[in-house]
Amino acid sequence: MNEGPVVTKDTAVEDLLRELAPRVLGTLVRRFGQFEACEDAVQEAVLAAALNWPAEGRPANPRGWLTAVAARRLIDQMRSDHARRLREATAAALEPRMSADEEEGAPAADDTLVLLFLCCHPALTAASQTALTLRAVGGLSTAEIARAFLVPEPTMAARISRAKHTIKAAGGQFTLPAPADRDERLRVVLHVLYLIFNEGYTASSGPELHRPDLAMEAIRLARIVHRQLPDDGEVAGLLALMLLNHSRRNARTGPGGDLIPLAEQDRALWDADQIAEGIALIEAAMDTWPLGPYQVQAAIAATHASAERPEDTDWRQVHALYLILERIAPNPMVTLNRAVALAEIGGPQAGLNLLATLDADDRITRHHLLHTVRAHLLERAGDRAAAREHYKLAARSTASLTERRYLEARASRLADSKH
């Protein structure tokens, strides 16, 4: 049975195609409209490149090659549609011809940011925004996205298809938002990238603690946005936050995949280059731009990253930053984290008193992290029986197998201890 062509794996080609695909898609959508048809054409062009370039060598102008191939595929499809007679004239007028600059390989406009705005259209749910961003801008296949979020591929395919139709029905245009809407739309884009990173940094479910491919994709996309909006402090803050958190990836699990909490991590395993880049980004952002929540979170991460040992952590600064974050972006998870910092300053009971203010907040009462932090503080306060019960409750409340194993081990250790 013919199983199709064998694709020679070439990491350099794969990286280049992942970088170029959203730019080519942006060019085609700007020229033709028809987001869904353009995406299909770009995927076919990327597949053709993946098959041909490793063997035949890259063209002098890879982006121009992809654009021309994808445009020809799109026009062929247009000509074969049921409305062929009406569309042939349009297709002929739109026949792609590279400009002299494109022929010579000169830099072309990068529409990736416009494409991000389109994929994060406010008519979509956060789940659809995330899936469509990973598909159209990240270049991940539907199967890869489905695996990342632990849903069947047909379910993810339907979600992405509905997202495209929703954008079309909402009149989404391939243009940057009007100045009056730009800040709000940018916040949505940053939030989607933040969600993608968080799912990669700490998977919400499944056997692995993290999914590095998702985290790295979020960092790559954040770099693109930062490159196009270098004067936006929140963009810089988000990129810094991602880098600083991701710098700890190699120290967060042991050889068997077991979770290692921050205070017990081998800091020699932290990525010094990512820490240096993240600190430089956030220092520049906080010196220059108005303060936003991503900048404050990055400043907190930088404070942790700057401590050579856990006991060197400046907890008063961490607590002060959480107070600022509570003011500008109030959220029960922020208060939860402030309780941890407060306990380091004023003792475990001070942290427990602050946690008690969250007990009536439905947004967090069933979250495993509330039970985890309470268990940790109760253990520090000497109430081992209550701590054990909250560790067990936290273990039952998480869908992450890695976190569950860690929490169950903490509960068992308290049960076995005679002290």
Secondary structure, DSSP 4 states (H G I P E B T S, - for coil): ----PPPPP-HHHHHHHHHHHHHHHHHHHHHH--HHHHHHHHHHHHHHHHHHHHHH---SSHHHHHHHHHHHHHHHHHHTSTTHHHHHHHHHHT-----HHHHTT------HHHHHHHHT-TTS-HHHHHHHIIIIIS---HHHHHHHTT--HHHHHHHHHHHHHHHHHTT--SSPPPHHHHHHHHHHHHHHHHHHHHHHHS-SEES-S--HHHHHHHHHHHHHHHHH-TT-HHHHHHHHHHHHHHTTGGGSB-TTS-B--GGGS-GGGS-HHHHHHHHHHHHHHHHHS---HHHHHHHHHHHHHH-SSGGG--HHHHHHHHHHHHHHS--HHHHHHHHHHHHHHH-HHHHHHHHHTTTT-TTTTT-HHHHHHHHHHHHHHT-HHHHHHHHHHHHHH-EEHHHHHHHHHHHHHHHH---
